[in-house]
Amino acid sequence: MINTTIPDNKGSFKQPDIFGYYGKFGGAYIPEMLHRNVEELRDNYLKLMYEESFQKEFHALLKDYAGRPTPLFFAERLSEQYKTKIYLKREDLNHTGAHKINNAIGQVLLAQRLGKKRIIAETGAGQHGVATATVCALKGLECIVYMGEVDMERQQPNVARMEMLGAKVMPATSGSKTLKDATNEAIRDWINNPNNTHYVIGSVVGPHPYPDMVARFQSVISEEIKNQLPEKEGTTYPTRVMACVGGGSNAAGAFYHFLDDPSVQLIAVEAAGCGINSGMSAATTQLGKTGILHGSKSLVMQTTDGQVVEPHSISAGLDYPGIGPLHAHLYESGRAKFLSATDTDALKAAFNLARKEGIIPALESAHALAALEQLQFNQHEVTVICLSGRGDKDLSTYMKVMGNIKNV
């Protein structure tokens, strides 16, 4: 359905205030050189997003190009294992293999209407980079994707896809050479090219209006869950919705239309890496404190003097030292429950899903699956897990542990 009315979410968890804050988190902490671009976006994004022509093109591409709606799949054998009802929202079946295409389509259409000819993006696991390169190819726009050198090595298939699609993949060689550093490089590029360039941020992070804009584009996930669940279970509302969280775009999308209904439990799963207290983790809500990162105030893993701590996760998409301000607010307010899963937990969960349901998940999604071990269920509850991406990109990691799977 095409909605051409800007939603009024005043007093809702869904929408920040006029300054871009969710509670005390959010805002726009940006260099003077970026004020013009960010203000242009802030002043126009809602008006453009909800124009009838935009909505018509956006939904047509979601349907005919991305392949939406994605199925809501009843995982029978996984449900038997946990003695409850578990559904998987199959974002892995989108064109390009993840939920990232939803936001990429939306932002590229927005950039076109703002007259931008050059698109830049950052990527960790590579799925956002692939999605952005895909839509730029579709629309004939120049595309530059920044990616940490370490992530380029562990996500080679996605690097190849981006290059085949015509994007230029630029390695980030500073710091930990992962997602944080790719984001830094993309911001530098935007500062140097403020007039003709739009920065397609891939998650619900960055200066306002990015967290709100990305959440709105990804909200199609929860909108479809609400439309699909009545046929499956006779109800619009599940008992709980679960999703992995790095920056948090798939979780924001899966939670969005349930945020203001407290009967639905929201569970976000972060990457504990080698263990929360191991010094090699990305569990921001457990290890972080309020700080500024990449243009907004949120929870950030940092030292006592404010230096960002290098995160670690086996999953490139969760290897980030912060979370989006919406999620920081959901955590602090208690609206969402935040759990964490280690690298080993995620690997076990990935192989379990592969062998129980014939679905190989992305390592990011495997963290959400791993958290099932930490919950108590009854047979009448309905749990929806956002399966944010497919595991093709992670096969080299899976292959390394394949022979030792009994010990994973």
NORRA-V457000 format. One line per field, one symbol per residue. ss: DSSP state (H for helix, E for strand, C for the rest). Layout:
ss: ???
This chain:
ss: CCCCCCCCCCCCCCCCCCCCEECCEECCCCCHHHHHHHHHHHHHHHHHHCCHHHHHHHHHHHHHHHCCCCCEEECHHHHHHHCCEEEEEEHHHCCCCECHHHHHHHHHHHHHHCCCCEEEEEECCCHHHHHHHHHHHHHCCEEEEEEEHHHHHHCHHHHHHHHHCCCEEEEECCCCCCHHHHHHHHHHHHHHCCCCEEEECCCCCCCCCHHHHHHHHHCHHHHHHHHHHHHHHCCCCCCEEEEECCCCHHHHHHHHHHCCCCCCEEEEEEEEECCCCCCCCECHHHHCEEEEECCEEEEECECCCCCECCCCCCCHHHCCCECCHHHHHHHHHCCEEEEEEEHHHHHHHHHHHHHHHCCCECHHHHHHHHHHHHCCCCCCCEEEEEECEEHHHHHHHHHHHHCCHHHC
